[in-house]
Each structure stands twice: as C-alpha cells, then as structure tokens.
Amino acid sequence: MPADTAVKICGLRKSSDIDAAALAGARYVGFVFFPKSPRHLEIPAAAALSVAAPIGLCKVALTVNADNAFLDTLVDAVPLDMLQLHGSESPERVSEVKARYGLPVMKAVGVAERSDLAQIDLYSGVADQILVDTKKPKGSDLPGGNGLTFDWGLLSRRVWRCPWMLAGGLTPENVGTAIKTTGARQIDLSSGVETSPGVKDPALIRAFIQAAQAA
Ligand SMILES: O=C(O)c1ccccc1N[C@@H]1O[C@H](COP(=O)(O)O)[C@@H](O)[C@H]1O
C-alpha cells in the first residue's frame, strides 16, 4: 500500500479500539447509527467516543436513510468530520445533506455485478467520496457490514471521477489482493477485524493495517 493510502476502521464502539486503530495508522474511524447493526451506537455514547478520539483521526458517522431530525441531533451532539450515507439516499438527498450540515459526504454504492457500476457515476460529483461496498444480499437486515466480498475485477482499470474507498469483506488475508486488483488507495472494513459481530480485536486491526501496508 503506498504511504498515502488511507484505512477506515468502521463500527468502533470502545475508546481502546479507537486508540488501537489510530496507533496502527488508521486514517478514519466510523461510528454506526443503525439499530439493526451489532455495531450500533446511541448518540451520547458516540459523543463520548468522538470527544476522546486522538486528534487527526477523521471521525465518520454512518447512517442509513436518516431523516433531518436524526441528523440534526447527531451533528449537534457528536464532533464529526464526515457523514457516510449507506442507504438508498438519492443524489438530491446527498446534495441536501451536504448543504445542510456543511460536512463532506461519502455515499455508499452496493456492487454485485457490472450493471451496478452505473451508480458510481450517478453519485460522482455529488458526493465528496464514493464507498464501493458489496451489495446488500437478499434477506440480510444490513446494507453493509456483512463481511462479504464482490468481484474486485469489476473495478480494475476503472477511470474514477472522484475519490473512493473499497469495502466489503476485507480481511488481513485478502486486503493485499484487493488493493492489487482494484488499485484502491482507500480501504474500509468492519467485520474483518472482529472476533464476533460488533467486537473489534486490536491485534486484528494491527494485522490488517500491516497487511495493507505490505501490499
Ligand atoms: O457495519 C455495519 O454494521 C453496517 C451497518 C449498516 C450499513 C453499513 C455497515 N457497515 C459498512 O459496511 C462496510 C463493509 O463491512 P464489512 O467489512 O464487509 O463487514 C463497513 O466498512 C461499513 O462502512
């Protein structure tokens, strides 16, 4: 991984895990606000984590089709650097969120097959970044965080029109191949550094970032 490639560890719930991520070299940390997720945080808990996070980490709030009432409360209470919209928010909604909160917005796009790539173009130039994740599998309650990969070859030799991150089932074992196949310079993951759903492992966080740096 080139030195300027960034890693985002998502779904952090403990201050010690945030410190471990920062020490290992993570650039972003993500807080999940989605009650069906094992990584869900209530706003006061997220506020405490965010205030205690090391300076310089980009603190990202992940929401799924959140309305303005929720986002107003969230942005008022939690010091944040970026909003991640991980639902079916339209390009118009992404623009509205950007304007209303004055924070950079990362829009997640789910990919399972080549035809899904059109969604990337739809949001390029609207969102500040695109997060390319595995498409939500039928029957899953979670639009992300399922630990499932997609065909990375779909992204190889792609010409990008805005910054992007790769996500979906990344682990210390497969991140090197993912980077080499896609050319990703930003990487996002959640379940690949957990011992059980929602429980991060500092040793796995370190192993992941080391593996990414060795790619
Ligand atoms: O992590 C979650 O629980 C989650 C819930 C709802 C939407 C998105 C979620 N996570 C995002 O999905 C990516 C990929 O996760 P994984 O590495 O495959 O487990 C994760 O990094 C989050 O951005």
The ligand as a MOL file (V3000), in Angstrom:
LIG
                    3D

  0  0  0     0  0            999 V3000
M  V30 BEGIN CTAB
M  V30 COUNTS 23 24 0 0 0
M  V30 BEGIN ATOM
M  V30 1 O -21.0240 -2.2380 9.8850 0
M  V30 2 C -22.2620 -2.2750 9.9260 0
M  V30 3 O -22.8720 -2.8700 10.8220 0
M  V30 4 C -23.0590 -1.5810 8.8740 0
M  V30 5 C -24.4290 -1.4560 9.0500 0
M  V30 6 C -25.1980 -0.8150 8.1040 0
M  V30 7 C -24.6100 -0.2900 6.9660 0
M  V30 8 C -23.2450 -0.4150 6.7700 0
M  V30 9 C -22.4390 -1.0590 7.6970 0
M  V30 10 N -21.0800 -1.1800 7.5370 0
M  V30 11 C -20.3300 -0.6950 6.4030 0
M  V30 12 O -20.0460 -1.7500 5.5020 0
M  V30 13 C -18.6510 -1.8050 5.2670 0
M  V30 14 C -18.2150 -3.1990 4.9380 0
M  V30 15 O -18.3630 -4.0370 6.0590 0
M  V30 16 P -17.5740 -5.4260 6.1860 0
M  V30 17 O -16.1150 -5.0890 6.2360 0
M  V30 18 O -17.9370 -6.2320 4.9920 0
M  V30 19 O -18.0480 -6.0120 7.4630 0
M  V30 20 C -18.0770 -1.2510 6.5660 0
M  V30 21 O -16.7770 -0.8790 6.4890 0
M  V30 22 C -19.0180 -0.1340 6.8450 0
M  V30 23 O -18.6650 1.0250 6.1020 0
M  V30 END ATOM
M  V30 BEGIN BOND
M  V30 1 2 1 2
M  V30 2 1 2 3
M  V30 3 1 2 4
M  V30 4 1 4 5
M  V30 5 2 4 9
M  V30 6 2 5 6
M  V30 7 1 6 7
M  V30 8 2 7 8
M  V30 9 1 8 9
M  V30 10 1 9 10
M  V30 11 1 10 11
M  V30 12 1 11 12
M  V30 13 1 11 22
M  V30 14 1 12 13
M  V30 15 1 13 14
M  V30 16 1 13 20
M  V30 17 1 14 15
M  V30 18 1 15 16
M  V30 19 2 16 17
M  V30 20 1 16 18
M  V30 21 1 16 19
M  V30 22 1 20 21
M  V30 23 1 20 22
M  V30 24 1 22 23
M  V30 END BOND
M  V30 END CTAB
M  END
